[in-house]
Amino acid sequence: MKTLENIFSEEFINAIGWTLLHSLWQGALIALLLGVSLLFLQKKSSALRYNIGASAIVLTLIGFLSTFTYLYQNELNTASLNDETILVVVDATSEVNPAFEAIQNQSLFSIFTDYFNHHLPIIVVLWLLGVMVLSLRFLGGIAYLERLKHSQNRPLEAIWQQKLSLIKTTIGVRQSIQLLESALIKVPMVVGYLKPIILLPIGTVNALSAAEVEAILAHELAHIRRNDYLINLVQSVIDVLFFYHPAVWWMSNTVRVER
C-alpha cells in the first residue's frame, strides 16, 4: 500500500481507519436509540418521526467527523512527540526470549489493535474506492437534476402561477418558486434549494381536477417549507460515506419512509 502512503500521510491513514472502526459502534448505538424512540412515537405525527430520524443520521455524521478530528490531532501530536524524544531501553541481563515475552504480555485488546493497525491501509483503500464509486453515481444524479431545470420544460399558464402564489401565502412559504411542466418526468417533484422549481409532468393540469392539482402543489410546497431537498442531499452524502454500515442503511430508509 505504498501508493496510498504516497498520497496520504500515515497520520491521516491511521485516523480515518480508526474512525471507520469507531463508526461501527457509534452508528449502531444511534440506530438503537432511534429504534427505541420510534417505538414510543408510533402514534405521533410522521413529521416528528421524520425530524428525529433526520437528526439521528446527521448525528452519525457529526460523530464521524468529530472522531476523525480528535484522532487526527492525536496522531499529529504523537508524531511530533516521537520526533523530539527518542527513548532506548536495553536490558542486557534478561535471558527471556523478547518475542515470547512480548506475546505473553499482550492482552487480547492489544492483539486486536496491532492486527487492525497492520491492515489499516487495506481498509482505508477499500473505503475510499467505495466512496469514489458511489460519489460518481451521486454526481450523476445531481447532473440529471440540473438537466431537469433547463431541458424540455415550459412554464404553466398564469392561472396556475397565481394559484401557486395563493397556496404559498397560505402555508407560509416566502421563497420565489418557478412552476414548470417537464417532458422528462413522470411524477411531480421539487428541484433546487436556493431557487426551487416545482416540476409537473406534461398534461398533469389537464388530466386532473383543479382541486387535485392544488393538492399536488401544496404537497410540493410542504417539501420546500421543510427543506426536504437540502436534507435529502445531506442524506445522500451520508449514504455515500457510510455505504458499509447496515445501521445507517436502516436509519436512512426510515427517514425516506417518514418523508
Backbone bond lengths (Angstrom), bond angles and torsions (degrees), N, CA, C in turn:
res aa  C-N    CA-C-N  psi(-1)  N-CA   C-N-CA  omega(-1)  CA-C   N-CA-C  phi
1 M - - - 1.457 - - 1.535 111.14 -
2 K 1.329 115.56 31.59 1.451 119.76 179.83 1.531 111.32 -63.14
3 T 1.357 116.32 -32.61 1.461 119.15 -179.78 1.522 111.04 -61.58
4 L 1.334 116.31 -42.99 1.459 120.34 178.43 1.518 110.98 -62.70
5 E 1.334 116.34 -41.83 1.460 120.18 -179.02 1.526 112.01 -69.31
6 N 1.344 116.37 -22.38 1.459 119.22 175.03 1.525 111.90 -75.54
7 I 1.334 116.06 -24.78 1.462 120.73 -179.19 1.527 111.18 -89.77
8 F 1.346 116.14 -45.98 1.459 121.55 -177.20 1.526 110.06 -115.34
9 S 1.300 115.12 150.75 1.463 119.63 177.90 1.528 109.88 -72.31
10 E 1.328 115.51 159.09 1.463 120.40 177.09 1.522 110.57 -60.81
11 E 1.332 116.15 -35.58 1.470 120.15 179.74 1.533 110.86 -63.62
12 F 1.326 116.01 -41.83 1.468 119.47 178.96 1.521 111.01 -64.79
13 I 1.325 117.17 -45.19 1.467 121.05 -178.82 1.521 110.58 -60.65
14 N 1.335 116.68 -44.51 1.461 120.04 179.64 1.519 111.29 -63.91
15 A 1.330 116.07 -43.52 1.467 119.98 -176.69 1.520 111.50 -66.92
16 I 1.333 118.22 -45.53 1.465 120.31 -177.91 1.525 110.36 -70.54
17 G 1.333 117.10 -34.98 1.466 119.96 178.51 1.514 111.70 -63.37
18 W 1.325 117.12 -48.56 1.460 120.23 179.47 1.524 111.51 -69.81
19 T 1.322 116.98 -28.95 1.468 119.72 175.33 1.522 110.53 -64.31
20 L 1.337 116.73 -40.86 1.467 120.78 177.20 1.527 110.51 -61.48
21 L 1.330 116.39 -40.95 1.466 120.00 178.78 1.531 110.71 -64.35
22 H 1.321 116.68 -48.45 1.467 120.03 -179.31 1.536 111.77 -64.67
23 S 1.334 116.67 -29.43 1.464 118.97 -179.59 1.525 112.02 -65.06
24 L 1.339 117.16 -22.94 1.465 120.04 179.55 1.524 111.21 -63.71
25 W 1.344 116.64 -49.23 1.451 118.46 179.86 1.525 111.96 -78.11
26 Q 1.332 117.34 -31.71 1.461 119.70 178.50 1.529 110.83 -64.23
27 G 1.332 116.06 -48.57 1.463 119.91 179.30 1.509 112.23 -63.95
28 A 1.348 116.87 -39.35 1.462 120.43 178.95 1.533 111.01 -64.09
29 L 1.330 116.23 -39.91 1.465 120.41 179.45 1.522 111.13 -65.82
30 I 1.331 116.86 -44.85 1.469 120.61 179.34 1.527 110.49 -64.33
31 A 1.340 117.35 -40.10 1.463 120.90 178.15 1.532 110.88 -64.14
32 L 1.332 116.50 -39.32 1.466 120.32 177.82 1.530 110.69 -62.49
33 L 1.330 116.37 -45.60 1.469 120.51 178.60 1.527 110.89 -63.41
34 L 1.332 116.88 -38.64 1.462 120.26 177.85 1.528 110.38 -64.97
35 G 1.328 116.42 -44.35 1.458 119.96 179.84 1.516 112.18 -59.84
36 V 1.328 116.72 -43.87 1.468 120.69 178.83 1.528 110.18 -64.68
37 S 1.334 116.48 -41.32 1.470 120.18 179.82 1.527 111.07 -62.48
38 L 1.328 116.88 -42.29 1.461 120.17 -178.27 1.526 111.77 -67.29
39 L 1.335 117.21 -30.11 1.462 119.87 176.58 1.527 111.19 -61.99
40 F 1.316 115.88 -37.83 1.462 120.38 -179.17 1.532 112.34 -83.91
41 L 1.342 116.36 -8.60 1.468 119.72 -176.68 1.529 112.50 -113.93
42 Q 1.333 116.40 20.18 1.463 119.87 -176.59 1.527 112.51 -60.93
43 K 1.333 116.47 -32.36 1.468 120.56 -177.27 1.526 112.31 -93.85
44 K 1.340 115.91 -0.61 1.459 119.82 177.91 1.526 110.04 -85.25
45 S 1.318 116.09 175.41 1.459 120.68 -177.01 1.523 111.16 -68.88
46 S 1.328 114.11 151.30 1.457 119.48 177.54 1.527 110.60 -64.74
47 A 1.338 116.86 -30.49 1.470 120.95 179.15 1.523 111.01 -61.56
48 L 1.341 116.32 -39.96 1.469 120.24 178.95 1.523 110.17 -66.52
49 R 1.326 116.31 -44.90 1.471 119.98 179.56 1.530 110.51 -63.67
50 Y 1.322 116.05 -37.18 1.465 120.67 178.18 1.521 110.92 -63.29
51 N 1.318 116.64 -46.02 1.472 120.73 -179.21 1.525 111.22 -63.25
52 I 1.328 117.03 -39.96 1.463 120.53 179.43 1.525 110.19 -68.45
53 G 1.332 117.20 -41.06 1.464 120.57 178.21 1.512 111.83 -64.20
54 A 1.340 116.89 -43.64 1.464 120.50 178.65 1.525 110.57 -63.45
55 S 1.333 116.50 -39.38 1.465 120.33 178.42 1.522 110.79 -63.45
56 A 1.348 116.21 -35.67 1.461 120.57 -178.67 1.530 111.55 -65.46
57 I 1.327 117.24 -44.47 1.467 117.88 -178.14 1.530 111.09 -72.84
58 V 1.339 116.83 -32.14 1.471 118.99 175.05 1.526 109.97 -67.11
59 L 1.339 116.61 -38.09 1.468 120.43 177.19 1.524 110.79 -62.36
60 T 1.335 116.98 -35.87 1.463 120.84 176.52 1.521 111.01 -61.68
61 L 1.327 116.29 -42.69 1.469 120.42 178.20 1.528 110.75 -65.97
62 I 1.328 117.18 -41.99 1.467 120.71 178.85 1.525 110.27 -61.96
63 G 1.334 116.70 -41.79 1.459 120.20 177.72 1.523 111.85 -62.23
64 F 1.322 116.74 -40.28 1.463 121.99 179.05 1.527 110.32 -62.43
65 L 1.332 116.34 -49.57 1.470 120.51 -177.65 1.526 111.48 -67.26
66 S 1.336 116.88 -38.58 1.466 120.04 179.86 1.521 111.13 -66.83
67 T 1.335 115.87 -41.35 1.466 120.30 178.98 1.518 110.65 -63.53
68 F 1.340 116.50 -44.55 1.464 119.54 179.49 1.527 110.87 -61.86
69 T 1.333 116.98 -44.81 1.471 120.50 -179.45 1.522 111.07 -60.15
70 Y 1.323 116.37 -43.92 1.464 121.14 -179.06 1.532 110.91 -65.16
71 L 1.338 116.10 -47.00 1.465 119.77 -178.03 1.528 111.73 -68.33
72 Y 1.318 116.62 -39.04 1.466 119.87 -179.41 1.524 110.56 -65.17
73 Q 1.329 117.01 -40.57 1.461 120.26 178.13 1.523 110.52 -64.87
74 N 1.337 116.79 -39.56 1.468 120.47 176.45 1.519 111.69 -62.71
75 E 1.334 116.06 -40.80 1.458 120.30 179.28 1.531 110.53 -62.75
76 L 1.321 116.24 -42.40 1.462 119.90 178.98 1.527 111.35 -65.02
77 N 1.332 116.23 -40.86 1.469 120.08 179.23 1.524 111.29 -65.52
78 T 1.347 115.86 -40.22 1.462 120.44 179.67 1.519 111.00 -65.83
79 A 1.336 116.33 -42.51 1.468 120.72 179.23 1.528 110.49 -62.76
80 S 1.315 116.37 -40.47 1.459 120.61 179.41 1.522 111.11 -65.83
81 L 1.334 115.91 -39.89 1.464 120.52 179.52 1.520 110.93 -66.33
82 N 1.331 116.49 -39.69 1.468 120.67 -179.82 1.522 111.45 -66.65
83 D 1.318 116.18 -31.75 1.463 119.32 178.46 1.524 112.13 -69.99
84 E 1.328 116.35 -27.98 1.460 120.49 -175.45 1.519 113.02 -91.33
85 T 1.332 115.69 -27.04 1.464 119.23 -172.76 1.517 110.39 -127.20
86 I 1.322 116.86 128.65 1.466 122.05 174.14 1.520 107.57 -122.72
87 L 1.319 114.70 119.44 1.461 119.86 -177.82 1.522 108.54 -117.23
88 V 1.323 115.77 121.49 1.451 120.61 -179.79 1.521 108.50 -118.40
89 V 1.317 116.15 126.54 1.457 121.33 179.14 1.519 108.13 -118.70
90 V 1.332 116.90 123.18 1.455 121.38 -179.92 1.519 108.57 -120.80
91 D 1.323 115.68 126.30 1.469 120.48 177.42 1.524 107.21 -115.65
92 A 1.330 116.31 95.92 1.462 120.68 -174.43 1.507 112.71 -77.64
93 T 1.339 117.41 -16.04 1.470 119.57 -175.41 1.515 112.68 -89.56
94 S 1.337 115.98 -12.05 1.458 118.30 -175.76 1.525 110.44 -71.64
95 E 1.335 114.75 132.39 1.464 119.85 179.04 1.523 111.46 -107.74
96 V 1.347 116.25 1.52 1.460 120.37 -179.04 1.518 109.24 -83.53
97 N 1.317 115.19 139.52 1.459 120.53 177.39 1.529 109.32 -58.36
98 P 1.356 118.46 117.66 1.469 120.32 -175.77 1.531 112.67 -58.97
99 A 1.329 118.19 -40.46 1.456 121.10 -178.57 1.520 110.75 -63.70
100 F 1.378 115.98 -42.61 1.462 120.54 -179.92 1.524 110.50 -65.17
101 E 1.323 115.65 -41.70 1.467 120.01 -178.68 1.524 110.72 -65.65
102 A 1.336 117.49 -37.65 1.459 120.76 179.44 1.515 111.23 -64.19
103 I 1.349 115.66 -42.63 1.462 120.18 179.00 1.518 110.31 -65.77
104 Q 1.295 117.10 -40.75 1.455 122.13 -178.16 1.532 111.28 -63.81
105 N 1.330 116.38 -36.27 1.457 120.44 -176.18 1.530 113.08 -85.73
106 Q 1.314 116.56 -10.25 1.459 119.49 -178.15 1.517 110.91 -72.75
107 S 1.308 116.45 134.44 1.450 121.22 173.24 1.525 109.02 -85.03
108 L 1.324 116.07 168.09 1.460 120.73 178.25 1.524 110.26 -60.77
109 F 1.327 115.90 -38.92 1.461 119.77 179.24 1.530 110.61 -63.68
110 S 1.332 116.68 -40.57 1.460 120.38 -179.96 1.523 110.97 -64.31
111 I 1.329 116.38 -39.48 1.466 120.40 178.69 1.526 110.00 -62.81
112 F 1.338 115.44 -44.32 1.470 119.74 178.49 1.522 110.58 -63.28
113 T 1.329 116.58 -43.82 1.462 120.97 -179.24 1.526 111.17 -61.43
114 D 1.327 116.14 -44.79 1.463 120.07 179.87 1.528 111.08 -63.80
115 Y 1.335 115.53 -41.73 1.466 120.28 179.86 1.526 110.39 -62.69
116 F 1.336 116.16 -45.46 1.457 120.21 -178.70 1.526 111.04 -66.33
117 N 1.324 116.53 -42.59 1.466 120.23 178.67 1.523 111.37 -59.65
118 H 1.337 115.49 -37.70 1.463 120.28 -178.89 1.524 111.17 -66.59
119 H 1.349 116.97 -32.22 1.461 120.86 -176.41 1.533 112.97 -101.74
120 L 1.314 117.12 7.76 1.465 119.88 -179.57 1.529 113.74 -53.51
121 P 1.333 119.29 -47.14 1.475 118.82 -178.64 1.528 112.81 -57.97
122 I 1.337 117.30 -40.38 1.470 120.12 179.97 1.527 110.23 -64.33
123 I 1.326 116.21 -44.79 1.462 120.94 -179.25 1.522 110.87 -61.93
124 V 1.318 116.12 -44.62 1.467 120.39 -179.40 1.523 110.79 -65.45
125 V 1.330 117.48 -40.42 1.472 120.77 178.61 1.531 110.39 -61.57
126 L 1.328 117.43 -46.44 1.461 120.84 -179.99 1.525 111.05 -61.85
127 W 1.333 116.12 -41.16 1.467 119.74 178.68 1.520 110.82 -65.03
128 L 1.315 117.46 -44.45 1.460 121.03 -179.99 1.531 111.58 -63.05
129 L 1.323 116.46 -39.32 1.468 119.60 178.13 1.524 110.55 -63.32
130 G 1.328 116.37 -44.25 1.463 120.02 177.70 1.515 112.02 -61.52
131 V 1.323 116.85 -43.75 1.466 121.09 179.14 1.525 110.65 -63.02
132 M 1.331 117.12 -40.63 1.463 120.40 -179.23 1.522 111.41 -64.50
133 V 1.336 116.95 -45.33 1.468 120.68 -179.03 1.531 110.86 -63.36
134 L 1.328 116.52 -47.30 1.462 119.99 -178.74 1.526 111.74 -70.32
135 S 1.334 117.45 -29.12 1.468 120.30 176.39 1.519 110.78 -65.25
136 L 1.333 116.63 -37.71 1.465 119.90 177.62 1.529 110.56 -62.17
137 R 1.329 116.26 -41.44 1.469 119.57 177.97 1.537 110.69 -65.51
138 F 1.338 116.14 -40.81 1.463 121.22 179.18 1.526 110.89 -62.91
139 L 1.337 116.73 -45.23 1.460 120.79 179.36 1.530 111.15 -65.80
140 G 1.333 116.04 -32.99 1.457 119.49 175.55 1.526 111.01 -63.60
141 G 1.340 116.57 -38.73 1.455 120.48 177.00 1.518 111.91 -65.34
142 I 1.337 116.03 -40.32 1.463 120.10 177.45 1.528 110.42 -62.71
143 A 1.333 116.13 -42.06 1.470 120.39 179.41 1.525 110.84 -62.88
144 Y 1.342 116.66 -37.82 1.472 120.37 178.75 1.532 110.52 -65.95
145 L 1.336 116.66 -40.86 1.463 119.94 177.69 1.525 111.26 -63.10
146 E 1.328 116.68 -38.93 1.457 120.16 177.05 1.530 110.77 -64.49
147 R 1.329 116.30 -35.56 1.462 119.67 177.58 1.524 110.43 -65.30
148 L 1.341 116.14 -38.58 1.468 119.51 179.99 1.527 111.41 -61.81
149 K 1.334 116.49 -31.36 1.462 120.13 -178.88 1.530 112.69 -66.88
150 H 1.335 116.29 -30.82 1.464 119.48 -167.58 1.534 114.17 -122.09
151 S 1.325 117.80 -3.96 1.463 118.59 -173.00 1.531 111.32 -124.16
152 Q 1.320 115.68 134.09 1.455 124.68 173.60 1.530 112.39 53.37
153 N 1.317 115.73 46.49 1.465 119.20 172.93 1.529 109.66 -134.67
154 R 1.336 114.74 165.07 1.468 119.83 -179.16 1.528 108.57 -153.70
155 P 1.342 116.79 151.26 1.466 119.94 179.78 1.528 111.17 -67.83
156 L 1.335 115.37 149.32 1.459 120.23 174.05 1.528 109.79 -81.64
157 E 1.351 115.26 168.64 1.455 119.86 -179.15 1.525 111.23 -59.79
158 A 1.315 115.57 158.60 1.466 121.32 -176.07 1.518 112.15 -59.23
159 I 1.330 117.62 -31.93 1.465 119.99 -178.39 1.526 111.67 -61.84
160 W 1.339 115.63 -35.79 1.465 118.91 179.94 1.527 110.93 -77.09
161 Q 1.297 117.07 -30.18 1.460 120.05 174.10 1.535 109.71 -64.71
162 Q 1.323 115.79 -38.18 1.462 120.31 178.47 1.525 111.01 -67.25
163 K 1.334 115.79 -43.15 1.465 119.37 178.32 1.533 110.54 -62.19
164 L 1.331 116.36 -38.88 1.464 120.56 178.17 1.534 109.92 -61.89
165 S 1.324 117.34 -43.69 1.463 121.23 -179.91 1.521 110.67 -62.64
166 L 1.338 117.18 -38.78 1.463 121.32 179.65 1.521 111.04 -65.94
167 I 1.328 116.77 -43.31 1.474 120.67 179.84 1.526 109.65 -67.67
168 K 1.331 117.62 -38.54 1.465 121.14 176.50 1.524 110.66 -55.97
169 T 1.318 115.72 -46.86 1.468 119.95 -179.93 1.521 110.93 -63.49
170 T 1.325 116.23 -38.89 1.464 121.00 -177.39 1.520 112.35 -64.95
171 I 1.342 117.31 -42.27 1.472 119.19 -175.95 1.523 112.85 -98.11
172 G 1.326 116.83 1.22 1.461 120.01 171.99 1.512 115.94 84.79
173 V 1.323 117.87 32.20 1.465 121.77 175.72 1.525 108.22 -98.44
174 R 1.332 117.36 125.43 1.467 121.22 -175.51 1.527 113.60 -106.67
175 Q 1.317 117.70 -8.48 1.460 120.08 -176.87 1.522 111.82 -68.68
176 S 1.305 115.55 153.89 1.460 121.16 172.09 1.531 108.42 -78.58
177 I 1.325 116.48 123.86 1.468 121.21 -172.88 1.524 110.09 -129.60
178 Q 1.316 115.85 131.43 1.461 121.40 174.65 1.519 109.52 -88.28
179 L 1.335 114.96 147.75 1.460 121.06 175.97 1.524 107.83 -123.36
180 L 1.344 116.06 115.20 1.462 121.15 -174.19 1.517 111.09 -130.09
181 E 1.329 114.86 154.88 1.461 121.94 167.44 1.522 108.30 -96.63
182 S 1.341 116.64 140.70 1.460 120.38 -178.94 1.518 110.56 -129.04
183 A 1.331 114.26 137.95 1.466 119.75 176.88 1.522 111.99 -86.09
184 L 1.335 118.04 -3.05 1.464 121.43 -174.50 1.528 113.88 -100.51
185 I 1.316 118.03 -4.09 1.465 119.96 -176.42 1.522 110.54 -122.80
186 K 1.334 114.90 160.97 1.459 121.36 179.37 1.524 112.75 -116.27
187 V 1.328 116.58 -11.81 1.461 120.75 178.48 1.525 108.73 -134.45
188 P 1.325 118.83 151.88 1.466 120.97 177.48 1.524 110.80 -62.14
189 M 1.326 116.51 148.14 1.458 119.90 -179.35 1.521 110.59 -159.70
190 V 1.342 114.58 161.93 1.458 121.92 175.20 1.518 107.99 -109.05
191 V 1.339 116.33 135.10 1.460 122.05 177.54 1.522 108.10 -125.39
192 G 1.336 116.28 130.52 1.451 120.66 176.58 1.516 112.56 96.89
193 Y 1.344 113.98 154.61 1.466 120.20 -179.69 1.528 111.49 -115.52
194 L 1.319 118.16 -55.97 1.460 120.43 -178.93 1.528 111.19 -70.23
195 K 1.341 116.91 -39.41 1.457 121.88 177.00 1.531 108.33 -127.25
196 P 1.325 117.30 76.85 1.471 120.38 -173.58 1.526 112.85 -67.48
197 I 1.317 113.54 149.57 1.465 121.73 177.06 1.522 107.52 -127.56
198 I 1.329 117.14 130.16 1.462 121.24 172.19 1.524 107.43 -94.46
199 L 1.321 115.56 121.45 1.461 121.99 179.45 1.521 110.13 -107.09
200 L 1.313 116.51 131.88 1.460 122.56 174.79 1.522 108.65 -117.46
201 P 1.325 117.68 142.15 1.475 119.02 174.85 1.531 110.29 -60.23
202 I 1.302 116.20 145.56 1.469 119.93 179.21 1.527 110.05 -59.01
203 G 1.324 115.76 132.68 1.466 121.37 179.27 1.508 114.19 93.85
204 T 1.317 118.31 -4.42 1.468 120.88 -177.23 1.528 111.63 -60.35
205 V 1.334 116.41 -46.43 1.468 118.98 -176.23 1.526 112.12 -68.89
206 N 1.320 117.34 -20.65 1.470 120.59 178.66 1.518 111.75 -88.83
207 A 1.331 116.27 -29.08 1.469 120.05 -176.45 1.532 112.44 -84.86
208 L 1.321 117.57 -20.28 1.457 121.47 -176.64 1.518 110.92 -114.51
209 S 1.320 115.79 162.40 1.460 120.27 175.44 1.527 109.50 -74.21
210 A 1.321 116.15 164.50 1.458 120.92 -179.98 1.526 110.72 -60.96
211 A 1.334 116.32 -39.63 1.469 120.28 -179.49 1.528 110.83 -64.50
212 E 1.330 116.98 -38.22 1.468 120.72 179.87 1.526 111.17 -68.30
213 V 1.324 116.44 -40.02 1.472 119.76 178.22 1.526 109.85 -65.31
214 E 1.330 116.37 -41.33 1.457 120.11 178.47 1.532 111.00 -62.50
215 A 1.328 115.94 -37.70 1.469 119.55 177.84 1.529 110.60 -64.65
216 I 1.331 116.86 -39.02 1.469 120.89 177.21 1.526 110.42 -63.68
217 L 1.333 116.55 -44.32 1.461 120.48 179.72 1.534 110.84 -62.70
218 A 1.326 116.49 -41.01 1.464 119.98 178.28 1.520 110.71 -63.80
219 H 1.326 116.39 -38.44 1.465 121.39 179.19 1.528 110.49 -63.36
220 E 1.322 116.81 -46.37 1.470 120.31 -179.43 1.526 111.34 -68.29
221 L 1.319 117.09 -36.13 1.464 120.22 176.39 1.524 111.70 -65.09
222 A 1.325 116.05 -33.04 1.472 119.62 176.80 1.527 110.37 -63.97
223 H 1.330 116.63 -37.79 1.472 120.26 175.37 1.532 110.71 -61.62
224 I 1.332 115.88 -40.94 1.468 120.16 -179.54 1.525 110.31 -67.28
225 R 1.320 116.91 -44.37 1.471 120.46 -179.18 1.524 111.06 -62.12
226 R 1.319 116.79 -32.90 1.466 121.46 -177.28 1.527 112.22 -90.48
227 N 1.338 117.15 3.01 1.472 122.11 178.80 1.531 112.33 59.46
228 D 1.327 116.77 34.94 1.460 120.30 -177.19 1.524 112.72 -64.05
229 Y 1.329 117.40 -33.00 1.468 119.70 -179.04 1.518 109.97 -62.97
230 L 1.333 116.68 -46.58 1.463 120.88 179.91 1.521 110.80 -65.51
231 I 1.335 116.33 -44.08 1.467 120.06 -179.90 1.524 110.53 -62.33
232 N 1.330 116.29 -37.18 1.462 119.34 179.32 1.524 111.45 -66.97
233 L 1.347 117.32 -35.02 1.462 120.27 176.36 1.528 110.70 -64.93
234 V 1.338 115.93 -46.11 1.469 120.18 178.29 1.521 109.82 -61.42
235 Q 1.321 116.15 -42.01 1.462 120.59 179.34 1.525 111.15 -62.21
236 S 1.319 116.79 -38.68 1.469 120.37 179.15 1.527 111.02 -65.52
237 V 1.338 117.38 -38.44 1.463 121.02 176.16 1.527 110.23 -63.31
238 I 1.333 116.17 -42.19 1.471 120.26 178.47 1.525 110.35 -63.69
239 D 1.328 117.09 -39.70 1.472 120.31 177.86 1.525 110.95 -60.48
240 V 1.331 116.37 -37.39 1.466 120.32 179.02 1.524 110.61 -67.43
241 L 1.333 116.92 -47.39 1.469 120.95 -176.41 1.526 111.88 -66.79
242 F 1.328 116.93 -33.87 1.467 121.30 -175.06 1.532 111.44 -110.60
243 F 1.313 116.58 35.64 1.470 120.02 -178.62 1.522 112.68 -59.90
244 Y 1.314 117.86 -20.26 1.466 123.74 -176.83 1.525 113.18 -90.13
245 H 1.330 118.13 -1.52 1.462 121.62 -166.34 1.532 111.69 -111.29
246 P 1.340 119.25 105.60 1.472 121.62 -179.45 1.523 113.65 -59.08
247 A 1.324 117.82 -35.47 1.467 120.50 -179.80 1.522 111.20 -64.70
248 V 1.326 117.02 -37.70 1.464 120.70 177.89 1.526 110.04 -70.93
249 W 1.337 117.48 -35.27 1.469 119.75 174.91 1.526 109.54 -56.18
250 W 1.331 115.05 -47.70 1.467 119.78 -177.24 1.528 110.96 -64.11
251 M 1.318 117.59 -44.82 1.465 119.85 179.65 1.521 111.04 -62.35
252 S 1.325 116.78 -42.61 1.455 120.93 -179.21 1.524 111.28 -63.64
253 N 1.318 116.62 -42.17 1.462 120.51 178.36 1.524 110.98 -65.58
254 T 1.336 116.48 -37.45 1.462 120.65 178.39 1.520 110.61 -61.83
255 V 1.327 116.98 -42.31 1.469 121.02 178.85 1.522 110.48 -62.95
256 R 1.324 117.76 -41.30 1.464 120.65 -178.85 1.531 110.55 -66.84
257 V 1.312 117.33 -39.20 1.467 120.53 178.19 1.523 110.10 -63.67
258 E 1.322 117.98 -45.82 1.455 121.37 -179.91 1.524 111.67 -66.93
259 R 1.335 117.75 -33.15 1.451 120.81 177.74 1.530 109.76 -62.41
